[in-house]
Amino acid sequence: MTVDELLKLIPSNTFDDLAVETKVDFQVKKLTGEIIFKLILFTMLNSDRLSLRVMETFLASAKFKSFSSQEELNSKFNSIRDRICAINSDYFEQLFNTIFTTYNKALKEEKALSKADSTYVAIAANLISIGMLNGAASNGKKHVKYSVNLKGSLPCNVKVYTDQSYVSEDLALGDLIDTTKQSEGSVVVFGRGLQSRKVLDNFSNKNKLFVGRGRPKTQIEVVSTSQIPAKPKGSSVTIITDETGLLLGGKRLKTSNPFRLIKAIIDNTEEKICFVTNLFDEDAYVIADIYKQRWEIEIFFKFIKQNLNVKHLVSHNINGIKVMLYMTMILAILILAYKKLNKIKGYKIAKLKFEIDLDNSIIREIVLLCGGNPDLAKHLWNSP
């Protein structure tokens, strides 16, 4: 599937409808929401180091004018900065939600497993008034926390946290999972950062199915014990116990809902591992295999850090940070959908092929605008 075909899957009225709904272009004539969207996307693809001055330069380029279907585009970097800081971030959030829904369906991942986790971006403290300290030594830096819910191959929800209390994964992941409507009907997997019995009870009360990692000393008031099934070929853990009951917390407080506590040993390290879940109909090795798939979100974080430059903040204003984060997630969705639909193995190669495919499409449009016939150079446009 070409980039042109991929982009055409997005409903044609999306930008106009959301512009009206969010009033993103109220009293704005030049740097509309759609132009800012396309400018950030274009710059992310064509520059290793995203910056406002790079955006200013691309805004006046022939390729970007062709890509954006706008003939007269000139604006200084400080105007772009001010627009990103003040623009309604809801517009980008809703674009992200629409684009996720579109490609989640295209990839047939509506019932796919969800994985939730967090990562941090560090900024010099003198550059930002918001942010949190992460760890005992701040080293003169503050951190912005990004919590992401990945459904199947694609991010379906993302949150920005700057308040110090959200260093706690009980708060951050609890809030992320609780507010992710797109993951309803699928199992959510998360790591051992989330341990709050109150949060786990809340998930069960709202029928949110999950598999999490408990601490080795997690205690349970046992109600029933399940027989351990035969170990399947290829499993990397050995199940020791599978118990159901009320989890015990501080001061021996119990959960309101029953949970399963599955304890195992990782074969190659002999490390003890513990799974907590409200899935009662799957055998213990299936639960272990579900948890193993959590690693996919670690690969996703590596992808956006190495290939989409998520660690570099163009804006140090919370609204601008949200805009740039939604744009990063949108670009990630496009590249990951392109990668999967075209059966490309590597992330870096998928991004490069996406860039080349889009570049070829833009050049074709410029040739047509000049009165030429791009079909005479057909062999140049059909990149393998």
C-alpha positions as CSV (number, residue, x, y, z in Angstrom):
1,M,0.0,0.0,0.0
2,T,1.4,3.4,-1.0
3,V,1.4,6.4,1.3
4,D,-1.2,8.1,-0.9
5,E,-3.5,5.1,-0.5
6,L,-2.8,5.0,3.2
7,L,-3.6,8.7,3.8
8,K,-6.8,8.3,1.7
9,L,-8.2,6.0,4.4
10,I,-8.6,9.0,6.7
11,P,-12.1,10.4,6.0
12,S,-11.8,13.4,3.7
13,N,-13.9,15.7,5.9
14,T,-11.9,15.0,9.1
15,F,-9.9,18.2,9.2
16,D,-12.8,20.6,8.3
17,D,-15.2,18.9,10.7
18,L,-12.8,19.0,13.6
19,A,-11.8,22.6,12.8
20,V,-15.4,23.6,13.2
21,E,-16.0,21.5,16.3
22,T,-12.9,22.7,18.2
23,K,-12.9,26.2,16.8
24,V,-9.2,25.8,16.1
25,D,-9.1,28.4,13.4
26,F,-11.2,31.1,15.2
27,Q,-9.7,34.5,14.1
28,V,-6.8,32.7,12.3
29,K,-6.2,33.1,8.6
30,K,-2.7,31.8,7.8
31,L,-1.5,29.1,10.2
32,T,-4.7,27.0,10.4
33,G,-4.9,23.8,12.3
34,E,-4.5,21.8,9.2
35,I,-1.5,23.7,8.1
36,I,0.2,23.3,11.5
37,F,-0.7,19.6,11.4
38,K,0.9,19.2,8.0
39,L,3.9,21.4,8.8
40,I,4.8,19.4,11.9
41,L,4.3,16.1,10.2
42,F,6.4,17.2,7.2
43,T,9.2,18.5,9.4
44,M,9.2,15.4,11.5
45,L,9.7,13.3,8.4
46,N,12.3,15.5,6.7
47,S,14.5,16.6,9.6
48,D,16.5,14.7,12.2
49,R,16.4,17.7,14.5
50,L,13.0,19.2,14.8
51,S,13.0,23.0,15.5
52,L,11.0,26.1,14.9
53,R,13.5,27.5,12.5
54,V,13.4,24.3,10.5
55,M,9.6,24.5,10.4
56,E,9.9,28.1,9.2
57,T,12.3,27.0,6.4
58,F,10.1,24.1,5.3
59,L,7.0,26.4,5.3
60,A,8.4,28.3,2.3
61,S,9.6,25.2,0.4
62,A,8.0,24.1,-2.9
63,K,7.5,20.6,-1.6
64,F,5.6,21.6,1.5
65,K,3.4,24.0,-0.5
66,S,2.6,21.1,-2.8
67,F,2.0,18.8,0.2
68,S,-0.3,21.3,2.0
69,S,-2.0,22.5,-1.2
70,Q,-1.3,26.1,-0.3
71,E,0.6,28.4,-2.7
72,E,1.4,31.3,-0.3
73,L,2.9,30.2,3.0
74,N,5.4,32.5,4.8
75,S,5.7,32.9,8.5
76,K,8.5,33.5,11.0
77,F,9.6,30.9,13.6
78,N,8.2,33.0,16.5
79,S,4.8,33.1,14.9
80,I,4.9,29.3,14.5
81,R,6.0,29.0,18.1
82,D,3.2,31.2,19.4
83,R,0.6,29.3,17.3
84,I,1.8,25.9,18.7
85,C,1.7,27.3,22.2
86,A,-1.8,28.7,21.9
87,I,-3.5,26.4,19.4
88,N,-6.4,24.2,20.8
89,S,-4.7,20.9,21.6
90,D,-8.1,19.2,21.6
91,Y,-8.0,19.5,17.8
92,F,-4.9,17.3,17.7
93,E,-6.2,14.9,20.3
94,Q,-9.3,14.3,18.3
95,L,-7.3,13.9,15.1
96,F,-5.2,11.3,16.9
97,N,-8.3,9.5,18.0
98,T,-9.8,9.5,14.5
99,I,-6.6,8.3,12.9
100,F,-6.1,5.6,15.5
101,T,-9.7,4.3,14.9
102,T,-9.1,4.4,11.1
103,Y,-5.9,2.3,11.1
104,N,-6.9,0.0,14.0
105,K,-9.7,-1.1,11.8
106,A,-7.5,-1.3,8.7
107,L,-5.1,-3.5,10.5
108,K,-8.0,-5.6,11.9
109,E,-6.8,-5.1,15.5
110,E,-10.1,-4.0,17.1
111,K,-9.8,-6.9,19.7
112,A,-6.1,-6.8,20.1
113,L,-4.3,-6.8,23.4
114,S,-3.5,-3.5,25.0
115,K,-0.2,-2.6,26.7
116,A,0.3,0.3,29.1
117,D,3.5,1.9,30.3
118,S,5.3,5.2,30.8
119,T,8.5,6.9,29.7
120,Y,10.2,10.2,30.6
121,V,11.7,13.2,28.7
122,A,14.2,15.2,30.6
123,I,14.6,19.0,30.2
124,A,17.1,21.4,31.7
125,A,15.3,22.9,34.7
126,N,16.0,26.5,33.6
127,L,14.1,25.9,30.4
128,I,10.8,24.8,31.9
129,S,8.7,25.9,34.8
130,I,6.6,22.7,34.8
131,G,7.8,19.2,35.3
132,M,8.6,16.6,38.0
133,L,11.7,15.3,39.7
134,N,12.4,11.6,38.9
135,G,14.7,9.8,41.2
136,A,16.9,10.9,44.1
137,A,19.2,13.1,42.0
138,S,17.6,15.6,39.6
139,N,21.0,16.7,38.1
140,G,19.5,20.1,37.3
141,K,16.7,18.6,35.2
142,K,13.0,18.2,35.3
143,H,11.0,15.5,33.6
144,V,7.8,15.3,31.6
145,K,6.1,11.9,31.8
146,Y,4.4,10.3,28.8
147,S,2.1,7.4,29.6
148,V,0.9,5.4,26.5
149,N,-1.6,2.7,25.9
150,L,-0.7,0.6,22.9
151,K,-3.5,-1.4,21.4
152,G,-2.2,-4.1,19.0
153,S,0.4,-2.3,16.9
154,L,-0.8,1.3,17.5
155,P,-0.9,3.8,20.3
156,C,-4.6,4.4,21.3
157,N,-4.2,6.8,24.2
158,V,-1.5,9.1,25.5
159,K,-1.3,11.3,28.5
160,V,1.2,14.0,29.5
161,Y,2.0,14.3,33.3
162,T,4.0,17.1,34.9
163,D,2.7,17.1,38.4
164,Q,5.1,15.5,40.9
165,S,2.4,13.1,42.2
166,Y,2.2,11.3,38.9
167,V,5.7,9.9,39.3
168,S,3.7,7.1,40.9
169,E,2.6,4.6,38.2
170,D,-0.4,3.8,40.4
171,L,-1.7,7.3,39.6
172,A,-0.4,7.7,36.0
173,L,-1.2,4.2,34.6
174,G,-4.4,4.0,36.8
175,D,-5.6,7.3,35.1
176,L,-4.4,6.3,31.6
177,I,-6.1,2.9,31.7
178,D,-9.3,4.2,33.3
179,T,-9.7,6.9,30.6
180,T,-8.8,4.8,27.6
181,K,-12.2,4.1,25.9
182,Q,-10.4,2.5,22.9
183,S,-9.2,-0.4,24.9
184,E,-12.6,-1.5,26.1
185,G,-13.3,-5.1,25.4
186,S,-9.6,-6.0,25.3
187,V,-7.2,-7.1,28.0
188,V,-4.7,-4.5,29.2
189,V,-1.2,-5.5,30.3
190,F,1.1,-3.4,32.6
191,G,4.3,-3.8,34.5
192,R,5.0,-3.9,38.3
193,G,4.9,-0.1,38.7
194,L,1.1,-0.3,39.2
195,Q,0.5,-2.1,42.5
196,S,-2.4,-0.2,44.2
197,R,-5.1,-2.5,45.4
198,K,-7.6,0.4,45.1
199,V,-6.8,0.9,41.4
200,L,-7.0,-2.9,40.7
201,D,-10.4,-3.0,42.5
202,N,-11.5,0.0,40.3
203,F,-10.5,-1.9,37.2
204,S,-12.6,-4.9,38.2
205,N,-15.6,-2.8,39.2
206,K,-15.5,-1.3,35.7
207,N,-15.1,-4.7,34.0
208,K,-11.6,-3.7,32.7
209,L,-9.7,-7.0,32.2
210,F,-6.0,-6.9,33.0
211,V,-2.8,-8.8,33.5
212,G,-0.2,-7.1,35.7
213,R,3.0,-8.0,37.4
214,G,2.9,-8.3,41.2
215,R,5.8,-8.2,43.6
216,P,7.3,-11.6,44.6
217,K,6.0,-11.1,48.2
218,T,2.5,-10.2,47.1
219,Q,0.1,-11.9,49.5
220,I,-3.4,-13.3,49.0
221,E,-6.2,-14.7,51.2
222,V,-6.7,-17.9,49.3
223,V,-10.2,-18.9,48.3
224,S,-9.3,-21.5,45.7
225,T,-6.3,-23.1,44.0
226,S,-6.2,-24.1,40.4
227,Q,-4.4,-27.1,39.0
228,I,-1.3,-26.2,37.0
229,P,-1.6,-27.4,33.4
230,A,1.2,-29.1,31.4
231,K,3.9,-26.7,30.4
232,P,3.5,-25.8,26.7
233,K,6.5,-26.1,24.3
234,G,8.3,-22.8,24.0
235,S,7.2,-21.3,27.4
236,S,10.0,-19.4,29.1
237,V,8.6,-19.7,32.6
238,T,7.6,-22.6,34.9
239,I,4.4,-22.0,36.9
240,I,4.6,-22.8,40.6
241,T,1.2,-21.8,42.0
242,D,-2.1,-20.5,40.7
243,E,-4.3,-19.1,43.5
244,T,-7.6,-17.1,43.6
245,G,-8.7,-14.9,46.5
246,L,-8.6,-11.4,48.0
247,L,-5.3,-9.5,47.7
248,L,-3.8,-8.2,50.9
249,G,-2.4,-4.7,51.1
250,G,-0.9,-2.5,53.8
251,K,-2.3,-3.1,57.3
252,R,-3.7,-6.4,56.0
253,L,-6.5,-4.5,54.1
254,K,-8.1,-6.7,51.5
255,T,-9.4,-6.0,48.1
256,S,-13.1,-6.0,47.5
257,N,-12.8,-8.2,44.4
258,P,-11.1,-11.6,43.9
259,F,-8.0,-11.8,41.8
260,R,-5.7,-14.5,40.6
261,L,-2.1,-14.6,41.9
262,I,0.1,-16.7,39.7
263,K,3.7,-17.4,40.7
264,A,6.4,-18.7,38.4
265,I,10.1,-19.0,37.8
266,I,11.8,-17.6,34.7
267,D,13.7,-20.5,33.3
268,N,16.9,-18.9,32.1
269,T,17.5,-16.7,35.2
270,E,15.7,-18.7,37.9
271,E,14.1,-15.3,38.9
272,K,10.8,-15.5,40.7
273,I,8.0,-13.6,38.9
274,C,4.4,-13.0,39.9
275,F,1.3,-12.2,37.8
276,V,-1.9,-10.6,39.1
277,T,-5.0,-10.7,36.9
278,N,-8.8,-10.7,36.9
279,L,-8.9,-13.2,34.0
280,F,-10.3,-16.4,35.5
281,D,-11.0,-18.5,32.3
282,E,-7.5,-18.7,30.9
283,D,-4.9,-21.2,32.1
284,A,-1.8,-19.9,33.9
285,Y,0.5,-20.4,31.0
286,V,-1.8,-18.3,28.8
287,I,-1.7,-15.5,31.4
288,A,2.2,-15.7,31.4
289,D,2.2,-15.5,27.6
290,I,-0.2,-12.5,27.6
291,Y,2.2,-10.7,30.0
292,K,5.2,-11.5,27.8
293,Q,3.6,-9.4,25.1
294,R,4.0,-6.3,27.2
295,W,7.5,-6.1,25.8
296,E,6.0,-4.7,22.6
297,I,5.5,-1.3,24.3
298,E,9.2,-1.2,25.2
299,I,10.0,-1.6,21.5
300,F,7.5,1.1,20.7
301,F,9.2,3.6,23.1
302,K,12.6,2.7,21.6
303,F,11.1,3.4,18.1
304,I,9.7,6.9,19.0
305,K,12.9,7.9,20.8
306,Q,15.3,6.7,18.1
307,N,13.3,7.5,15.0
308,L,10.8,10.2,15.9
309,N,12.9,12.3,18.2
310,V,10.3,12.3,21.0
311,K,13.1,13.3,23.5
312,H,13.5,16.7,21.9
313,L,10.8,19.3,22.9
314,V,10.1,22.0,20.5
315,S,7.8,23.7,23.0
316,H,8.3,24.0,26.7
317,N,4.7,25.1,27.2
318,I,2.3,22.4,28.3
319,N,-0.2,23.0,25.5
320,G,2.7,22.9,23.0
321,I,4.0,19.7,24.5
322,K,0.6,18.1,24.1
323,V,0.4,19.2,20.5
324,M,3.8,17.8,19.7
325,L,3.1,14.5,21.5
326,Y,-0.2,14.0,19.7
327,M,1.7,14.7,16.4
328,T,4.4,12.2,17.3
329,M,1.7,9.5,18.0
330,I,-0.1,10.3,14.8
331,L,3.1,9.9,12.8
332,A,3.9,6.7,14.7
333,I,0.5,5.3,13.7
334,L,1.0,6.2,10.0
335,I,4.5,4.6,9.9
336,L,3.5,1.5,11.9
337,A,0.4,1.0,9.7
338,Y,2.5,1.4,6.6
339,K,5.1,-1.0,8.0
340,K,2.5,-3.7,8.8
341,L,0.4,-3.4,5.6
342,N,3.5,-3.6,3.5
343,K,5.1,-6.3,5.6
344,I,8.3,-4.3,6.2
345,K,10.5,-5.8,9.0
346,G,12.6,-2.9,10.4
347,Y,11.2,0.3,11.9
348,K,14.0,2.5,10.5
349,I,13.5,1.1,7.0
350,A,9.7,1.5,7.3
351,K,10.2,5.2,8.2
352,L,12.6,5.7,5.3
353,K,10.4,4.0,2.8
354,F,7.4,6.0,4.0
355,E,9.5,9.2,3.5
356,I,10.6,8.2,0.0
357,D,7.0,7.2,-1.0
358,L,5.6,10.5,0.2
359,D,8.4,12.4,-1.4
360,N,7.8,10.7,-4.8
361,S,4.1,11.5,-4.5
362,I,4.9,15.2,-3.9
363,I,7.3,15.3,-6.8
364,R,4.7,13.8,-9.1
365,E,2.2,16.6,-8.1
366,I,4.8,19.3,-8.8
367,V,5.5,17.7,-12.2
368,L,1.8,17.8,-13.0
369,L,1.5,21.4,-11.8
370,C,4.3,22.3,-14.2
371,G,2.3,20.8,-17.1
372,G,4.5,17.7,-17.4
373,N,3.6,14.1,-17.6
374,P,4.9,12.0,-14.7
375,D,3.9,8.8,-16.4
376,L,6.9,9.3,-18.7
377,A,9.1,8.7,-15.7
378,K,6.9,6.0,-14.2
379,H,9.9,3.9,-13.3
380,L,11.1,6.6,-10.9
381,W,7.9,6.7,-8.9
382,N,7.3,3.1,-8.2
383,S,9.9,2.5,-5.5
384,P,10.1,-1.2,-4.5
